[in-house]
Amino acid sequence: MIHTMLKTNTMTMAIAAILTLLPFSMSAQKEFTLEDLNFGGNNYSKMTPENRFLAWWGDELVRLENDHCAIIDKKTGKETTLFTLDEIVPLTKSDEHNRMRHLYNATFPYPGKTQVLLINGKERMLVDWKSGELIKYDRDKVQAEEWNSTSLYMAYVRDNNLFVADSEGNTRQLTTDGSREIVYGQSVHRDEFGISGGLFWSPDGSKLAFYRMDQSMVTDYPQVNVFGRIAEYRPDKYPMAGETSHQVTVGVYNTATKQTVYLQTPPSKDKDEMYFTNISWSPDGNTIYMFELNRDQNDCHLVSYDAHTGKRTGDLYQEKSDKYVEPLHPLTFLPWDSSKFIFQSQRDGYNHLYLFDTKKNTYSQLTKGNWVVMNVLGFNQKAKSVIIASNEASPIQCNLYAVSIKNGKRTLLDNGRGYHSGVISASGEWAYDKYSEPDVPRNIDVLSTINGKKTQLLCAADPWNGYKVPEYSCGTIKAADGNTDLYYRMVKPVGFDPNKKYPTVIYVYGGPHAHNVDARWHYCSRSWETYMAQKGYLLFILDNRGSENRGRDFEQATFRQLGQVEMQDQMKGVEFLQSLPYVDKDRMGVHGWSFGGFMTITLMTNHPEVFKVGVAGGPVIDWKWYEVMYGERYMDTPQTNPEGYAKCSLLNKAKDLKGKLQIITGYNDPTVVPQHCLSFIAECIKAGTQPDFFVYPGEPHNMRGHQSVHLHERITQYFEDYLK
């Protein structure tokens, strides 16, 4: 009897073991390719979590699909079709070449009205899907555009000149001197300081503020188009650190008077250009606000101007620093009180909200704590609260909160986990919330910003089910200062065996305004890491000091010495890795792009005893060749910080290269111009060191489309050839 029981138990355990292993064995049947994992891959769209395209129509939530738009019941999730693509296409009266192919970009500017705004390659169309009424705007070959839903005016730029069109099809050309030297209505200051455009309508659409950029004094960088029968000279205007920058003015066009005035900003002096950013309008459209920053970027003023005369009317706020001040966000006026607005600042060490009273000319702090306000979504007008996203719950999370304007009290709106992105309705009483967690590919909820009640609209299945998937983990180590916590992500090889030793690749970016590790799906792991883990590599990613969302002092620790503090922190990551029994100390590699390319070569040449192989994409080599705004913010000028520039330059490190290094660049990179890597290669030739070099003709700073698949196969193969 006992023997029978033992035999039965043995068989049961064997069957249980088989059943336990079955999911793994099934998943082991499929392997990823770069066509699956890379965003340029032919199968990439099928391997990303299911999504929903959504838009607000007042407080009604609309689902946008390829062939229809549907109202979503916010309490039940039930959908009711509004109109179909087949119904809308005839109403647009577009020819076959320009006909709408999908409805993913539809917006609904008027609550309660049956009008939808659509955009195709050459037209902007406001269509009433009930009456068939149609308003069209020509947008063929526009370089920038901005439409106002109140006045129905559209401003646009063509051939660097500025135009305004009304809803009747009447067009007025505002400028005639536009050229590659004189640019109107587009981003200025190299898209720094939060700038993403150059056209700004007043709330009622009667006045248009716009940038005018004179870059005639800026040196040309000699880019070349190699694809013609004879190569063509295609220069970029590129102001390098310490060199002459462009001059910017702000104009205001009045649609009633048909006149343009320019804001009477402080005159620029040689080597003392001003930066103008975060242009905002008062609710009544009579005043323009913007932040003015000196070229040293350490003295920032919030200034107001009369929109009718261009005269300066006030200097409302000043912020100074012994390092730098970085205004990134425009003002946001309270919808229920036009005398008060919110602005954002890191003045207390973390990015927070401040409430400014224009009647009293005073301000008070609205949010406070050792955490960062990451975004302002808008206002709940009924509750008189502002809806924000912040990392208060954890430095690697992003969660949604309602903040009382009266007392600053914060109410968590989401589940308190993961990484959330919200969009609020017209009244601000509702939000749709797209989020993921380390083990949640993507969920979408619609929630009340008053009581936090939620309805789940989507719980996406894992698109990688059935594939070989590695283990993703997250933790912290101490920075080189011995006190600061740094977050890392580790991706272990598929089929990880703790008794083996694995080749290890550190992926690095390390620069400002970016981070690599957060509480999204797989801890925000890049798909290439999964591809490498499938091939038997361990991947390690560390957010060093200098990266974003950790507060002012964390970010500014690298001031005037880019790459140095970052390198110290990354080497603490190396120490941690070398303490792990399954990391092969003799097979360590490093890879990064842009600032990460700079860090890759920095680590390879300063610690050649550690890194056997590296791949550096689009690397900065010497900061004196980088653009004025970014370069001087973090390094000052080469004239005022020669020691810092010399210390951070990689030119004098070419002789220290010992491992296998591949440098990759886009041949027409307008961001990190090819002068960087070419100059480093020249120094390597002089020193007798042997990097490898690969170029993508015609490509900018990042490889586009399917070329990205080729790029990542090349990166992978380099590690396969020399590290494995």
WODA-V179758 format. One line per field, one symbol per residue. ss: DSSP state (~ for helix, > for strand, _ for the rest). phi: phi as a letter, one per 40 degrees, with the letter a starting at -180 (. if undefined). Layout:
ss = ???
phi = ???
//
This chain:
ss = _~~~~~~~~~~~~~~~~~~~~~~~~~~______~~~~______~~~~_____>>>>>__>>>>>___>>>>>______>>>>>>~~~~~~~~___~~~________>_______>>>>>___>>>>>>_____>>>>>_____>>>>______>>>>>__>>>>>_____>>>________>>>____~~~_______>>>_____>>>>>>>>_____>>__>>______>>__>>__>______>>>>>>>>____>>>>______>__>__>>>>>>>_____>>>>>>>_____>>>>>>>>_____>>>>>>>>>___________>>>__>>>>>>>>>______>>>>>>____>>>>_______>>>>>>>>____>>>>>>_______>>>>>>>_____>>>______>>>>>>_____>>>>>>>>__>>>>>>>>>_____>>>>>>___________>>>>>>>>______>>>>>>>>_________>>>>>>_____________~~~~__~~~~~~~~___>>>>>_________~~~~~_______~~~~~~~~~~~~~~~____>>>>>>>>>>>_~~~~~~~~~~~~______>>>>>_____~~~_>~~~~~~~~______~~~~~~~__~~~~~~___>>>>>>>________~~~~~~~~~~~~~____>>>>>__________~~~~~~~~~~~~~~~~__
phi = .ccccccccccccccccccccddccccccbbcbcccccccccbcccbbddbbcbacbgbccbcbbdbabbcbcccbgcbbccabccccdcccfccdcbccbabcbcbbcbdgbcbbcbbbcbabbbbccccgdbbbbcbcgccaaabbcccgcbcabbfgbbbbbcccgcbbccbbccaccbbbgbdbffgcggcbabbaccdcgcbbcacbbcbccccccccbccccdbdbcbcbcbccdgbcbcbbbbbbbbcccgbbbbcccdccbdgbcbbbafcbbcdcgcbbbacbbcccgbabbcbbbcccbgccbabcabbbacbabbcbbccbcccbaccbbbbbabdchbcbcbbbbcccfbabccbaicabccabcibccccfbbcbbabdcadbbabbbbbcccbgcbbcbbcgbgbbbbbccdcgcbabbcabbdbbcabbbbbcccbgcbbccabccccccgbcbccbbbabbccccgbccbcbbbbcddgdbcccbbcbbccbbgccgaabbaccdffgccccccccccchbcbbbbccdhccgbhcccccccdgadgccdcdccccccdcccccccccccbbbaaabgdccdcdcdccccbccbbcbabbbfccbacccccdccccccbfcdccbcccccccccccbdcccbccbbbbaccbccbbcddccccccccccccgcbcbabbbcgcccbccgccccddccccdcccccbbc
//
